[in-house]
Amino acid sequence: MSQRTRESGTSEARSRLLSTATRIFYAEGIHSVGVDRIVAEAQVTRATLYRHFTGKEELVLAYLDQADRGLRAQAEATQAGEESADDKVRAVCRAIAAGIRSPGFRGCAFLNAAAEYPDPDHPVHRAVLAHRQWFLETVTGLLAQTSHSPAGPAGRHLVMLRDGAMASGCLSDPELVCETFLQGVEGILQARSA
């Protein structure tokens, strides 16, 4: 994040730009949306955009950072009050299912961004990988609390189930996708308790 973005991180114009970009990037894709459209819909000038972001790439990174922080907070909040490790895993996965069932769901913002930025050295792709690493570590850590057996394979399995559910949730019946996803999570938990 640039120095000027940090300094002006709470301005109304910056918030409008980020909110507008988030809505459009998620609904229509990143590459298909130009800076001129974001500026027009956010009702700011191009100069205002460049006062807050060095360019579109920095705006895309801010969009992904905002999504990452939101998902981290959601994962933490869903575990609050849950007593067993199994129930903490279930709570995180129920939150994922709720997202899939939400109106306007268009898949995972991070998987969508990775598809548009396939170069592993690109900053956007690296932001996607950092988010995925956090999620893998989070679910692996939770699964490690469910059994004494190594949790790495189960964590990777859960991430793959989640990826499949996120991709399928906008292509077919979200209720069926969520039911299948949550059954898969139960299978992972049962296998760990066996």
N, CA and C atoms as a LAMMPS dump frame, in Angstrom:
ITEM: TIMESTEP
0
ITEM: NUMBER OF ATOMS
582
ITEM: BOX BOUNDS ff ff ff
-5.0000000000000000e+02 5.0000000000000000e+02
-5.0000000000000000e+02 5.0000000000000000e+02
-5.0000000000000000e+02 5.0000000000000000e+02
ITEM: ATOMS id mol type element x y z
1 1 1 N 0.85 -1.178 0
2 1 2 C 0 0 0
3 1 3 C 0.89 1.232 0
4 2 1 N 0.575 2.202 -0.797
5 2 2 C 1.407 3.395 -0.888
6 2 3 C 1.223 4.281 0.329
7 3 1 N 2.19 5.186 0.518
8 3 2 C 2.125 6.126 1.634
9 3 3 C 0.882 7.003 1.54
10 4 1 N 0.563 7.469 0.32
11 4 2 C -0.588 8.359 0.226
12 4 3 C -1.898 7.629 0.468
13 5 1 N -1.967 6.325 0.157
14 5 2 C -3.182 5.574 0.459
15 5 3 C -3.347 5.442 1.97
16 6 1 N -2.244 5.161 2.667
17 6 2 C -2.314 5.046 4.127
18 6 3 C -2.738 6.366 4.753
19 7 1 N -2.186 7.47 4.262
20 7 2 C -2.489 8.775 4.841
21 7 3 C -3.951 9.154 4.653
22 8 1 N -4.538 8.754 3.544
23 8 2 C -5.904 9.159 3.247
24 8 3 C -6.869 7.992 3.32
25 9 1 N -6.496 6.973 4.079
26 9 2 C -7.238 5.724 4.119
27 9 3 C -8.676 5.834 4.564
28 10 1 N -9.057 6.897 5.253
29 10 2 C -10.417 6.964 5.773
30 10 3 C -11.283 8.009 5.075
31 11 1 N -10.794 8.621 4.007
32 11 2 C -11.582 9.675 3.368
33 11 3 C -12.841 9.11 2.724
34 12 1 N -13.837 9.961 2.624
35 12 2 C -15.101 9.554 2.012
36 12 3 C -14.915 9.185 0.547
37 13 1 N -14.109 9.97 -0.17
38 13 2 C -13.882 9.693 -1.592
39 13 3 C -13.196 8.343 -1.772
40 14 1 N -12.197 8.052 -0.944
41 14 2 C -11.501 6.76 -1.032
42 14 3 C -12.486 5.621 -0.753
43 15 1 N -13.317 5.8 0.256
44 15 2 C -14.315 4.768 0.584
45 15 3 C -15.279 4.539 -0.566
46 16 1 N -15.72 5.638 -1.206
47 16 2 C -16.629 5.502 -2.354
48 16 3 C -15.951 4.796 -3.511
49 17 1 N -14.701 5.156 -3.774
50 17 2 C -13.956 4.501 -4.849
51 17 3 C -13.819 3.003 -4.585
52 18 1 N -13.43 2.655 -3.372
53 18 2 C -13.23 1.25 -3.04
54 18 3 C -14.549 0.483 -3.038
55 19 1 N -15.578 1.087 -2.517
56 19 2 C -16.897 0.444 -2.507
57 19 3 C -17.411 0.213 -3.921
58 20 1 N -17.262 1.211 -4.766
59 20 2 C -17.693 1.098 -6.162
60 20 3 C -16.882 0.034 -6.887
61 21 1 N -15.563 0.093 -6.741
62 21 2 C -14.7 -0.895 -7.396
63 21 3 C -15.031 -2.298 -6.915
64 22 1 N -15.242 -2.457 -5.628
65 22 2 C -15.562 -3.777 -5.063
66 22 3 C -16.826 -4.335 -5.696
67 23 1 N -17.849 -3.515 -5.745
68 23 2 C -19.13 -3.962 -6.311
69 23 3 C -18.976 -4.365 -7.774
70 24 1 N -18.309 -3.532 -8.547
71 24 2 C -18.201 -3.797 -9.986
72 24 3 C -17.196 -4.916 -10.274
73 25 1 N -16.036 -4.899 -9.618
74 25 2 C -15.048 -5.963 -9.844
75 25 3 C -15.655 -7.327 -9.546
76 26 1 N -16.377 -7.423 -8.436
77 26 2 C -16.941 -8.716 -8.054
78 26 3 C -18.041 -9.147 -9.03
79 27 1 N -18.882 -8.229 -9.424
80 27 2 C -20.016 -8.574 -10.287
81 27 3 C -19.613 -8.827 -11.732
82 28 1 N -18.59 -8.094 -12.235
83 28 2 C -18.309 -8.137 -13.664
84 28 3 C -16.903 -8.582 -14.026
85 29 1 N -16.025 -8.678 -13.058
86 29 2 C -14.634 -9.023 -13.335
87 29 3 C -13.754 -7.789 -13.276
88 30 1 N -12.489 -8.008 -13.057
89 30 2 C -11.552 -6.897 -12.872
90 30 3 C -11.13 -6.287 -14.203
91 31 1 N -10.692 -7.12 -15.126
92 31 2 C -10.172 -6.587 -16.392
93 31 3 C -11.253 -5.918 -17.238
94 32 1 N -12.494 -6.326 -17.065
95 32 2 C -13.561 -5.769 -17.899
96 32 3 C -14.001 -4.381 -17.444
97 33 1 N -13.504 -3.926 -16.302
98 33 2 C -13.937 -2.64 -15.746
99 33 3 C -12.795 -1.637 -15.82
100 34 1 N -13.053 -0.513 -16.461
101 34 2 C -12.026 0.52 -16.587
102 34 3 C -12.101 1.547 -15.474
103 35 1 N -11.025 2.275 -15.328
104 35 2 C -10.926 3.327 -14.319
105 35 3 C -11.992 4.395 -14.552
106 36 1 N -12.257 4.72 -15.808
107 36 2 C -13.25 5.764 -16.101
108 36 3 C -14.625 5.394 -15.539
109 37 1 N -14.996 4.14 -15.645
110 37 2 C -16.3 3.714 -15.123
111 37 3 C -16.325 3.815 -13.604
112 38 1 N -15.263 3.388 -12.96
113 38 2 C -15.208 3.451 -11.494
114 38 3 C -15.304 4.895 -11.025
115 39 1 N -14.554 5.771 -11.673
116 39 2 C -14.567 7.197 -11.334
117 39 3 C -15.982 7.762 -11.515
118 40 1 N -16.611 7.425 -12.622
119 40 2 C -17.96 7.949 -12.897
120 40 3 C -18.97 7.442 -11.869
121 41 1 N -18.945 6.147 -11.593
122 41 2 C -19.931 5.6 -10.657
123 41 3 C -19.664 6.001 -9.214
124 42 1 N -18.406 6.253 -8.87
125 42 2 C -18.064 6.71 -7.514
126 42 3 C -18.299 8.217 -7.375
127 43 1 N -18.55 8.875 -8.496
128 43 2 C -18.794 10.315 -8.54
129 43 3 C -17.621 11.106 -7.951
130 44 1 N -16.444 10.761 -8.469
131 44 2 C -15.224 11.491 -8.118
132 44 3 C -14.491 11.813 -9.414
133 45 1 N -13.478 12.613 -9.31
134 45 2 C -12.673 12.925 -10.484
135 45 3 C -11.541 11.908 -10.605
136 46 1 N -10.973 11.86 -11.786
137 46 2 C -9.822 10.988 -12.014
138 46 3 C -8.665 11.403 -11.089
139 47 1 N -8.505 12.708 -10.897
140 47 2 C -7.449 13.205 -10.003
141 47 3 C -7.662 12.692 -8.582
142 48 1 N -8.922 12.607 -8.155
143 48 2 C -9.215 12.08 -6.817
144 48 3 C -8.81 10.618 -6.722
145 49 1 N -9.099 9.862 -7.751
146 49 2 C -8.677 8.452 -7.766
147 49 3 C -7.167 8.362 -7.556
148 50 1 N -6.42 9.163 -8.314
149 50 2 C -4.96 9.075 -8.243
150 50 3 C -4.379 9.713 -6.981
151 51 1 N -5.176 10.491 -6.28
152 51 2 C -4.739 10.978 -4.965
153 51 3 C -4.774 9.845 -3.945
154 52 1 N -5.666 8.89 -4.146
155 52 2 C -5.852 7.803 -3.18
156 52 3 C -5.186 6.498 -3.596
157 53 1 N -5.058 6.284 -4.889
158 53 2 C -4.473 5.046 -5.416
159 53 3 C -3.523 5.407 -6.551
160 54 1 N -2.416 4.691 -6.651
161 54 2 C -1.46 4.991 -7.72
162 54 3 C -2.003 4.589 -9.089
163 55 1 N -3.006 3.737 -9.106
164 55 2 C -3.602 3.282 -10.355
165 55 3 C -4.565 2.149 -10.087
166 56 1 N -5.035 1.539 -11.154
167 56 2 C -6.024 0.478 -11.03
168 56 3 C -5.48 -0.708 -10.248
169 57 1 N -4.216 -1.059 -10.466
170 57 2 C -3.65 -2.21 -9.761
171 57 3 C -3.709 -2.01 -8.248
172 58 1 N -3.388 -0.834 -7.788
173 58 2 C -3.451 -0.581 -6.341
174 58 3 C -4.894 -0.637 -5.845
175 59 1 N -5.832 -0.201 -6.67
176 59 2 C -7.249 -0.294 -6.316
177 59 3 C -7.682 -1.763 -6.236
178 60 1 N -7.209 -2.576 -7.161
179 60 2 C -7.509 -4.019 -7.128
180 60 3 C -6.924 -4.641 -5.858
181 61 1 N -5.718 -4.276 -5.509
182 61 2 C -5.099 -4.807 -4.287
183 61 3 C -5.863 -4.365 -3.043
184 62 1 N -6.361 -3.139 -3.04
185 62 2 C -7.164 -2.657 -1.906
186 62 3 C -8.477 -3.436 -1.823
187 63 1 N -9.072 -3.717 -2.966
188 63 2 C -10.298 -4.537 -3.024
189 63 3 C -10.058 -5.909 -2.415
190 64 1 N -8.962 -6.56 -2.801
191 64 2 C -8.652 -7.89 -2.267
192 64 3 C -8.278 -7.82 -0.787
193 65 1 N -7.57 -6.776 -0.39
194 65 2 C -7.213 -6.612 1.016
195 65 3 C -8.467 -6.451 1.869
196 66 1 N -9.413 -5.672 1.383
197 66 2 C -10.667 -5.483 2.107
198 66 3 C -11.421 -6.812 2.223
199 67 1 N -11.467 -7.57 1.133
200 67 2 C -12.134 -8.877 1.164
201 67 3 C -11.423 -9.821 2.135
202 68 1 N -10.102 -9.803 2.104
203 68 2 C -9.317 -10.654 3.004
204 68 3 C -9.605 -10.308 4.466
205 69 1 N -9.565 -9.028 4.81
206 69 2 C -9.823 -8.621 6.191
207 69 3 C -11.236 -9.002 6.616
208 70 1 N -12.201 -8.861 5.71
209 70 2 C -13.574 -9.235 6.029
210 70 3 C -13.72 -10.724 6.3
211 71 1 N -13.066 -11.543 5.481
212 71 2 C -13.164 -12.995 5.663
213 71 3 C -12.427 -13.456 6.914
214 72 1 N -11.316 -12.813 7.233
215 72 2 C -10.599 -13.146 8.477
216 72 3 C -11.463 -12.821 9.691
217 73 1 N -12.085 -11.65 9.675
218 73 2 C -12.953 -11.259 10.786
219 73 3 C -14.15 -12.198 10.893
220 74 1 N -14.712 -12.576 9.753
221 74 2 C -15.848 -13.494 9.749
222 74 3 C -15.444 -14.852 10.327
223 75 1 N -14.281 -15.366 9.936
224 75 2 C -13.818 -16.66 10.439
225 75 3 C -13.619 -16.608 11.944
226 76 1 N -13.074 -15.514 12.421
227 76 2 C -12.858 -15.364 13.862
228 76 3 C -14.192 -15.268 14.606
229 77 1 N -15.1 -14.463 14.067
230 77 2 C -16.394 -14.261 14.723
231 77 3 C -17.23 -15.535 14.747
232 78 1 N -17.162 -16.328 13.689
233 78 2 C -17.991 -17.538 13.645
234 78 3 C -17.548 -18.568 14.674
235 79 1 N -16.3 -18.504 15.085
236 79 2 C -15.798 -19.468 16.062
237 79 3 C -16.125 -19.067 17.5
238 80 1 N -16.428 -17.799 17.717
239 80 2 C -16.699 -17.307 19.07
240 80 3 C -17.917 -18.036 19.637
241 81 1 N -17.774 -18.509 20.817
242 81 2 C -18.882 -19.187 21.482
243 81 3 C -18.962 -20.673 21.18
244 82 1 N -18.246 -21.125 20.182
245 82 2 C -18.235 -22.558 19.876
246 82 3 C -17.242 -23.23 20.82
247 83 1 N -17.669 -24.321 21.437
248 83 2 C -16.813 -24.957 22.433
249 83 3 C -15.899 -26.023 21.847
250 84 1 N -16.431 -26.871 20.991
251 84 2 C -15.595 -27.962 20.474
252 84 3 C -14.88 -27.53 19.197
253 85 1 N -13.747 -28.165 18.967
254 85 2 C -12.988 -27.892 17.742
255 85 3 C -13.826 -28.254 16.513
256 86 1 N -14.545 -29.366 16.574
257 86 2 C -15.405 -29.76 15.453
258 86 3 C -16.427 -28.665 15.14
259 87 1 N -17.028 -28.104 16.195
260 87 2 C -18.045 -27.076 15.987
261 87 3 C -17.445 -25.788 15.435
262 88 1 N -16.191 -25.508 15.765
263 88 2 C -15.524 -24.334 15.191
264 88 3 C -15.339 -24.521 13.687
265 89 1 N -14.942 -25.71 13.276
266 89 2 C -14.801 -26.004 11.844
267 89 3 C -16.163 -25.867 11.166
268 90 1 N -17.177 -26.45 11.789
269 90 2 C -18.529 -26.366 11.215
270 90 3 C -18.986 -24.92 11.087
271 91 1 N -18.704 -24.1 12.091
272 91 2 C -19.135 -22.703 12.071
273 91 3 C -18.486 -21.945 10.911
274 92 1 N -17.196 -22.146 10.707
275 92 2 C -16.506 -21.498 9.583
276 92 3 C -17.145 -21.938 8.269
277 93 1 N -17.425 -23.211 8.147
278 93 2 C -17.987 -23.744 6.895
279 93 3 C -19.437 -23.333 6.692
280 94 1 N -20.193 -23.193 7.774
281 94 2 C -21.564 -22.674 7.633
282 94 3 C -21.539 -21.231 7.136
283 95 1 N -20.553 -20.447 7.566
284 95 2 C -20.43 -19.064 7.095
285 95 3 C -20.109 -19.045 5.596
286 96 1 N -19.269 -19.969 5.162
287 96 2 C -18.967 -20.08 3.727
288 96 3 C -20.247 -20.417 2.964
289 97 1 N -21.016 -21.37 3.487
290 97 2 C -22.268 -21.765 2.84
291 97 3 C -23.25 -20.593 2.789
292 98 1 N -23.297 -19.8 3.857
293 98 2 C -24.188 -18.631 3.865
294 98 3 C -23.784 -17.652 2.765
295 99 1 N -22.496 -17.486 2.547
296 99 2 C -22.033 -16.613 1.463
297 99 3 C -22.458 -17.131 0.106
298 100 1 N -22.362 -18.438 -0.079
299 100 2 C -22.76 -19.043 -1.356
300 100 3 C -24.252 -18.845 -1.601
301 101 1 N -25.036 -18.868 -0.545
302 101 2 C -26.489 -18.709 -0.673
303 101 3 C -26.914 -17.246 -0.837
304 102 1 N -25.997 -16.309 -0.648
305 102 2 C -26.364 -14.889 -0.646
306 102 3 C -26.707 -14.394 -2.055
307 103 1 N -27.605 -13.403 -2.136
308 103 2 C -27.966 -12.831 -3.442
309 103 3 C -26.739 -12.222 -4.116
310 104 1 N -26.625 -12.392 -5.401
311 104 2 C -25.521 -11.814 -6.151
312 104 3 C -24.217 -12.581 -6.037
313 105 1 N -24.253 -13.771 -5.456
314 105 2 C -23.031 -14.553 -5.297
315 105 3 C -22.45 -14.891 -6.67
316 106 1 N -21.147 -14.586 -6.844
317 106 2 C -20.471 -14.86 -8.119
318 106 3 C -19.161 -15.596 -7.906
319 107 1 N -19.125 -16.437 -6.903
320 107 2 C -17.924 -17.21 -6.658
321 107 3 C -16.979 -16.5 -5.704
322 108 1 N -15.806 -17.056 -5.584
323 108 2 C -14.78 -16.54 -4.689
324 108 3 C -14.05 -15.372 -5.355
325 109 1 N -14.009 -14.235 -4.702
326 109 2 C -13.314 -13.07 -5.25
327 109 3 C -11.847 -13.389 -5.529
328 110 1 N -11.244 -14.244 -4.718
329 110 2 C -9.828 -14.56 -4.873
330 110 3 C -9.595 -15.528 -6.031
331 111 1 N -10.431 -16.539 -6.164
332 111 2 C -10.304 -17.442 -7.304
333 111 3 C -10.583 -16.696 -8.599
334 112 1 N -11.563 -15.799 -8.573
335 112 2 C -11.867 -14.996 -9.754
336 112 3 C -10.665 -14.121 -10.135
337 113 1 N -10.048 -13.5 -9.13
338 113 2 C -8.884 -12.649 -9.397
339 113 3 C -7.712 -13.474 -9.917
340 114 1 N -7.511 -14.665 -9.364
341 114 2 C -6.414 -15.526 -9.824
342 114 3 C -6.599 -15.896 -11.296
343 115 1 N -7.846 -16.11 -11.703
344 115 2 C -8.113 -16.446 -13.104
345 115 3 C -7.758 -15.275 -14.025
346 116 1 N -7.915 -14.053 -13.529
347 116 2 C -7.609 -12.878 -14.345
348 116 3 C -6.142 -12.467 -14.27
349 117 1 N -5.456 -12.926 -13.239
350 117 2 C -4.032 -12.594 -13.054
351 117 3 C -3.249 -13.887 -12.835
352 118 1 N -3.035 -14.67 -13.889
353 118 2 C -2.395 -15.979 -13.728
354 118 3 C -0.886 -15.941 -13.458
355 119 1 N -0.23 -14.83 -13.726
356 119 2 C 1.215 -14.733 -13.511
357 119 3 C 1.512 -14.806 -12.014
358 120 1 N 2.212 -15.843 -11.559
359 120 2 C 2.463 -16.008 -10.123
360 120 3 C 3.302 -14.894 -9.504
361 121 1 N 3.973 -14.093 -10.331
362 121 2 C 4.78 -12.991 -9.814
363 121 3 C 4.02 -11.67 -9.748
364 122 1 N 2.815 -11.641 -10.291
365 122 2 C 2.03 -10.401 -10.272
366 122 3 C 1.548 -10.126 -8.841
367 123 1 N 1.568 -8.872 -8.404
368 123 2 C 1.123 -8.551 -7.038
369 123 3 C -0.298 -9.016 -6.716
370 124 1 N -1.192 -8.969 -7.688
371 124 2 C -2.566 -9.437 -7.441
372 124 3 C -2.56 -10.945 -7.194
373 125 1 N -1.835 -11.685 -8
374 125 2 C -1.758 -13.139 -7.811
375 125 3 C -1.125 -13.462 -6.454
376 126 1 N -0.101 -12.716 -6.088
377 126 2 C 0.539 -12.945 -4.784
378 126 3 C -0.429 -12.651 -3.635
379 127 1 N -1.28 -11.633 -3.785
380 127 2 C -2.289 -11.329 -2.761
381 127 3 C -3.282 -12.48 -2.63
382 128 1 N -3.65 -13.067 -3.759
383 128 2 C -4.547 -14.227 -3.745
384 128 3 C -3.887 -15.386 -3
385 129 1 N -2.632 -15.66 -3.32
386 129 2 C -1.923 -16.767 -2.668
387 129 3 C -1.766 -16.525 -1.171
388 130 1 N -1.529 -15.291 -0.773
389 130 2 C -1.405 -14.98 0.656
390 130 3 C -2.723 -15.241 1.373
391 131 1 N -3.835 -14.865 0.765
392 131 2 C -5.147 -15.134 1.366
393 131 3 C -5.386 -16.635 1.477
394 132 1 N -5.075 -17.351 0.42
395 132 2 C -5.29 -18.805 0.435
396 132 3 C -4.416 -19.477 1.489
397 133 1 N -3.196 -18.996 1.652
398 133 2 C -2.309 -19.566 2.669
399 133 3 C -2.885 -19.33 4.064
400 134 1 N -3.4 -18.132 4.293
401 134 2 C -4.044 -17.85 5.58
402 134 3 C -5.212 -18.818 5.805
403 135 1 N -6.055 -18.992 4.788
404 135 2 C -7.219 -19.869 4.961
405 135 3 C -6.774 -21.301 5.219
406 136 1 N -5.809 -21.782 4.47
407 136 2 C -5.298 -23.14 4.682
408 136 3 C -4.75 -23.288 6.098
409 137 1 N -3.952 -22.34 6.544
410 137 2 C -3.397 -22.416 7.902
411 137 3 C -4.491 -22.357 8.957
412 138 1 N -5.512 -21.543 8.717
413 138 2 C -6.619 -21.413 9.67
414 138 3 C -7.376 -22.728 9.816
415 139 1 N -7.795 -23.307 8.686
416 139 2 C -8.584 -24.542 8.792
417 139 3 C -7.712 -25.715 9.237
418 140 1 N -6.457 -25.729 8.846
419 140 2 C -5.564 -26.801 9.295
420 140 3 C -5.364 -26.7 10.799
421 141 1 N -5.208 -25.482 11.305
422 141 2 C -5.074 -25.284 12.75
423 141 3 C -6.317 -25.733 13.502
424 142 1 N -7.479 -25.417 12.968
425 142 2 C -8.72 -25.864 13.608
426 142 3 C -8.842 -27.385 13.562
427 143 1 N -8.516 -27.952 12.414
428 143 2 C -8.609 -29.413 12.283
429 143 3 C -7.583 -30.122 13.168
430 144 1 N -6.45 -29.494 13.415
431 144 2 C -5.44 -30.097 14.296
432 144 3 C -5.987 -30.271 15.707
433 145 1 N -6.938 -29.429 16.084
434 145 2 C -7.541 -29.518 17.414
435 145 3 C -8.584 -30.634 17.511
436 146 1 N -8.959 -31.237 16.374
437 146 2 C -10.007 -32.26 16.38
438 146 3 C -9.469 -33.665 16.57
439 147 1 N -8.157 -33.851 16.413
440 147 2 C -7.572 -35.19 16.473
441 147 3 C -6.067 -35.065 16.648
442 148 1 N -5.445 -36.161 17.056
443 148 2 C -3.988 -36.168 17.185
444 148 3 C -3.297 -36.503 15.87
445 149 1 N -4.049 -36.944 14.873
446 149 2 C -3.436 -37.276 13.584
447 149 3 C -3.061 -35.989 12.842
448 150 1 N -2.081 -36.062 11.938
449 150 2 C -1.669 -34.857 11.193
450 150 3 C -2.865 -34.225 10.476
451 151 1 N -2.937 -32.907 10.553
452 151 2 C -4.097 -32.193 10.007
453 151 3 C -3.858 -31.64 8.603
454 152 1 N -2.622 -31.685 8.105
455 152 2 C -2.32 -31.113 6.795
456 152 3 C -3.178 -31.647 5.669
457 153 1 N -3.262 -32.976 5.514
458 153 2 C -4.106 -33.5 4.429
459 153 3 C -5.582 -33.106 4.572
460 154 1 N -6.089 -33.119 5.79
461 154 2 C -7.49 -32.746 6.014
462 154 3 C -7.708 -31.266 5.697
463 155 1 N -6.745 -30.417 6.056
464 155 2 C -6.85 -28.995 5.749
465 155 3 C -6.88 -28.75 4.254
466 156 1 N -5.977 -29.424 3.533
467 156 2 C -5.961 -29.27 2.073
468 156 3 C -7.259 -29.796 1.464
469 157 1 N -7.783 -30.88 2.009
470 157 2 C -9.046 -31.44 1.537
471 157 3 C -10.179 -30.433 1.734
472 158 1 N -10.223 -29.815 2.907
473 158 2 C -11.283 -28.846 3.173
474 158 3 C -11.163 -27.639 2.235
475 159 1 N -9.95 -27.17 1.982
476 159 2 C -9.764 -26.043 1.06
477 159 3 C -10.256 -26.425 -0.332
478 160 1 N -9.968 -27.639 -0.761
479 160 2 C -10.44 -28.075 -2.078
480 160 3 C -11.964 -28.174 -2.117
481 161 1 N -12.569 -28.657 -1.047
482 161 2 C -14.034 -28.705 -0.991
483 161 3 C -14.617 -27.297 -1.082
484 162 1 N -14.014 -26.38 -0.342
485 162 2 C -14.467 -24.994 -0.357
486 162 3 C -14.318 -24.396 -1.749
487 163 1 N -13.179 -24.627 -2.398
488 163 2 C -12.97 -24.11 -3.755
489 163 3 C -14.054 -24.634 -4.703
490 164 1 N -14.324 -25.918 -4.613
491 164 2 C -15.351 -26.512 -5.47
492 164 3 C -16.718 -25.933 -5.193
493 165 1 N -17.034 -25.74 -3.922
494 165 2 C -18.332 -25.167 -3.558
495 165 3 C -18.446 -23.726 -4.046
496 166 1 N -17.367 -22.97 -3.924
497 166 2 C -17.397 -21.576 -4.37
498 166 3 C -17.575 -21.489 -5.89
499 167 1 N -16.922 -22.368 -6.621
500 167 2 C -17.071 -22.371 -8.082
501 167 3 C -18.452 -22.863 -8.492
502 168 1 N -18.934 -23.914 -7.837
503 168 2 C -20.229 -24.502 -8.198
504 168 3 C -21.404 -23.654 -7.748
505 169 1 N -21.218 -22.906 -6.674
506 169 2 C -22.322 -22.144 -6.089
507 169 3 C -22.926 -21.102 -7.001
508 170 1 N -22.159 -20.639 -7.992
509 170 2 C -22.726 -19.66 -8.919
510 170 3 C -23.069 -20.295 -10.265
511 171 1 N -22.874 -21.603 -10.359
512 171 2 C -23.161 -22.301 -11.617
513 171 3 C -24.371 -23.222 -11.523
514 172 1 N -24.718 -23.601 -10.302
515 172 2 C -25.859 -24.509 -10.123
516 172 3 C -26.584 -24.149 -8.839
517 173 1 N -27.499 -24.986 -8.431
518 173 2 C -28.349 -24.731 -7.266
519 173 3 C -27.503 -24.54 -6.002
520 174 1 N -27.467 -23.322 -5.447
521 174 2 C -26.638 -23.078 -4.275
522 174 3 C -27.035 -23.926 -3.061
523 175 1 N -28.305 -24.24 -2.939
524 175 2 C -28.732 -25.078 -1.803
525 175 3 C -28.108 -26.467 -1.891
526 176 1 N -28.154 -27.051 -3.078
527 176 2 C -27.565 -28.368 -3.274
528 176 3 C -26.049 -28.313 -3.096
529 177 1 N -25.427 -27.269 -3.6
530 177 2 C -23.978 -27.102 -3.456
531 177 3 C -23.617 -27.014 -1.977
532 178 1 N -24.35 -26.21 -1.223
533 178 2 C -24.045 -26.04 0.206
534 178 3 C -24.278 -27.334 0.976
535 179 1 N -25.348 -28.03 0.651
536 179 2 C -25.622 -29.314 1.307
537 179 3 C -24.467 -30.289 1.052
538 180 1 N -24.02 -30.36 -0.182
539 180 2 C -22.918 -31.256 -0.545
540 180 3 C -21.63 -30.836 0.154
541 181 1 N -21.344 -29.536 0.157
542 181 2 C -20.145 -29.011 0.813
543 181 3 C -20.152 -29.355 2.304
544 182 1 N -21.258 -29.083 2.979
545 182 2 C -21.325 -29.334 4.425
546 182 3 C -21.278 -30.83 4.741
547 183 1 N -21.821 -31.664 3.867
548 183 2 C -21.681 -33.115 4.045
549 183 3 C -20.222 -33.526 3.911
550 184 1 N -19.519 -32.916 2.965
551 184 2 C -18.102 -33.198 2.796
552 184 3 C -17.298 -32.81 4.029
553 185 1 N -17.639 -31.677 4.621
554 185 2 C -16.968 -31.236 5.849
555 185 3 C -17.215 -32.249 6.964
556 186 1 N -18.452 -32.723 7.074
557 186 2 C -18.758 -33.751 8.08
558 186 3 C -17.932 -35.01 7.83
559 187 1 N -17.751 -35.369 6.576
560 187 2 C -16.915 -36.529 6.24
561 187 3 C -15.492 -36.351 6.708
562 188 1 N -14.948 -35.158 6.538
563 188 2 C -13.584 -34.871 7.008
564 188 3 C -13.519 -35.008 8.531
565 189 1 N -14.499 -34.432 9.212
566 189 2 C -14.505 -34.496 10.685
567 189 3 C -14.669 -35.923 11.177
568 190 1 N -15.532 -36.694 10.527
569 190 2 C -15.707 -38.107 10.923
570 190 3 C -14.448 -38.902 10.693
571 191 1 N -13.784 -38.665 9.59
572 191 2 C -12.532 -39.386 9.293
573 191 3 C -11.474 -39.057 10.344
574 192 1 N -11.461 -37.829 10.834
575 192 2 C -10.476 -37.446 11.847
576 192 3 C -10.791 -38.029 13.209
577 193 1 N -12.046 -38.324 13.444
578 193 2 C -12.407 -38.891 14.757
579 193 3 C -12.334 -40.41 14.76
580 194 1 N -12.151 -41.022 13.586
581 194 2 C -12.12 -42.499 13.5
582 194 3 C -10.817 -43.048 14.061
